Amino acid sequence: MSDEERRRWDERYATGGYQARAFPTAYLEQWVPTFEQGRALVVACGPGRNGLYLAEQGFEVVGVDISGVAISRARDAAVERGVEAEFRATDLDDFDPEPRSFDLITVIRYRNPGLWPRLVEALAPDGWILAEHHMKTTADVAGPKSADFRLDPGELLRVFAGLRIVHYSESIEPADDETKIYAIERAVACNGDPGW
């Protein structure tokens, strides 16, 4: 990612151009009971909503994001909520997590095709990955305007093909506040035995 992208995201967070949510993603909440507590990597964590939620559920959280402003907010929120979590500002194009080191990896509302293989490699044996993002569609939906920032239909099936995919969906659905319609692709996959 370029310095310009970093500046743009810092500005969006600093000026309120990107309204961060305080609550975790519903898809993550739905699946958390399935995952054993362990080390969790939250990719493109923003101001930390999903990482903070995982920390409150007993996970050892590492959150990464390009925006230093977002990371600062995530750190402040961790102190306010009384949870331990590590948040790091990093260029996700160059981010190379240690192989076989995370029991859970989440990627919510972020697409970086070059990063997918490194995330799969970073999964510990029997580790889980959960992803949710806007999908390309011909329907009139909200979300990223550029197709470069949307998943291809079936993309998560392809990138997680070496894992055991335990859930996959594509849907057109209302936003949390029901003011917009989104095209969303979701997947949960396990690096080994999911326990059933």
N, C-alpha and C positions, 0 to 999 in steps of 0.2 A: 504494500500500500504506500501511496505517496505521502509526502509531507502535506500536500494540499488536501488529501482525504482526511488526514489526521486533524488539520485545522478546521475543515468543514464539520466534522463530527464534534470537535470541541465546541465550536460555535453553536451548533444545534443544541447541545446539552446546556451550554452556558446561558443562552438566550431564551430557552424554553421552546425552541422550534421543534424539538422532539419531546413530547410529553411522556415521560417514563411512567410506567405503572408501578404501583406499590405491591400488588398481589402477584403470585407466581402464575405461570402458564397453566391453564386447566389440564392440558394433556400431561404435563409433568406431575401435577397433583394426583391425577388418575393412576399413574404408573409407579409412583414412589413406593407404595406398599410392597411391590414386587421385588424391589431392589434391596440387596443387603447393604447395610451401611459400610462405607469404606471411603476411599479417596475419590473425589468427584472433580472433574474438569468442566467448567462452564465457559464455553467458547462464545465470544462476542457478548459478554455478560452485561454490558451497559452499566447502569447504576446499581446493578446487583440483585434485582428482585428474585431471580431463580436461584442464584448462589446463596443468598441469605436464607431463603426457604429451605434449601438443602442443608445448610449449616444448622438450622433449627431442628431438622429431622435427624441430626447426629452425624452427618457426613463431614469429612475433612475436605474443605472446599478450596479449590484454586480457580479463580475467575480471571479471564484475560479479555482485553478489549483494546482497540487502537486509541480510544479517547482517554487522555489523562484526566479530563474533567469528570467523565463518567466514573473512572476508577476512584477518584477522590471522593465522589459522592457515595460510592459503594463502601469504601472504607469508613466514612463517617456513619453510614447507616448501620454497619456492623457494630460499631461502638454504641450507637444509640439503642440497638436491639440486644446488646449484650451477648453477641455471638462471635466465635473465632472463625475467621475466613481470611484467606490470602487473595488479594486482588492486585493484578499486575497490568500496567500499560505495556502493550507489545504490538509489533507489526505482525498481523496474522498471516501475511504472505510468507514471512520468514519463520514463523513459529514452528518449532520442531519439538513436540513433547517427547519425553523419554519413553521408549518402547515398553509395553507391557506394564504400565505404571498406574493406570486409573481403572477403578472398579465401575465407574459411571462417567460417561461423557454426554453432555447436552449441547445441542446446537439449535438454538431457537431463533428464527427469523434472520438467518444469515446464510449466505451461499458463497463458498470459495472452493471451486472444484480441485484446485491444487492441494488443498488442505485435507480433503477427504481421506486419501490413503494414509497420511500421517496420523490421523485420528484413529483409524482402524488399527494401525500398528501400536498405538498408545494404550489400547485396551488390555487390561490384565486378563489372564485366563478366567473364563466365565464372567467377564465384565460386560457391561451393557452400554449401548449408545442409543440416545433418544434424539430425534430430529423433527423439527416442524418448521415449514417455511411456505411462503407464497409460491404458487405454481403458475406456469404459463397456461393461458387459456384464451379462447376466443370470446368468452363471456365478459360482460361489462362489470368489472370488479375493481375494488380499491387496492392500494398497495403500490409496490415499486412500478414506475412507468417503463423502465428499461427491461427488456427480456433478459439481459445479462444478470439481473439481480433476482431472477425467478428460477425455480427448479423446473427442469423438463419433466413432463409426465413420466413416471417410472424411474426418475433419476436415483431416488434413494434405494430402490430395488437393485439397481446396477452397482452403486457404490458400496452397498453392504452385501453384495452377492456371496462373499466368502464367509459371512456370518450366518447365524440362524435368525432369520427374520420372523419375529413372533407377532408383529402387527404392522400393517401397512394400510393407508387409506388416502384417497383423493376426494375432496369435497368442495362444493360451493356452499358457503355458510355465512350467517351474519356475524359481525364483530361482537365482542363482549357487550358493547353498549347498543347493539342492534341498529346503529346509524349507517353502517356500511356493509357491503357484501365482499367476502374474500374467497379466493380460490386457494385452498390449503392442501399441502401434501405432508403426510406424517409417517414416521416409521420408528419402530423399536426393534433392536436386534441385539443378539447375545453372542459373545465370543466363546462358544462352547455350549455347556448344558444349562438351560434356563431353569431346570428343576422340574420339568414335566415333559 
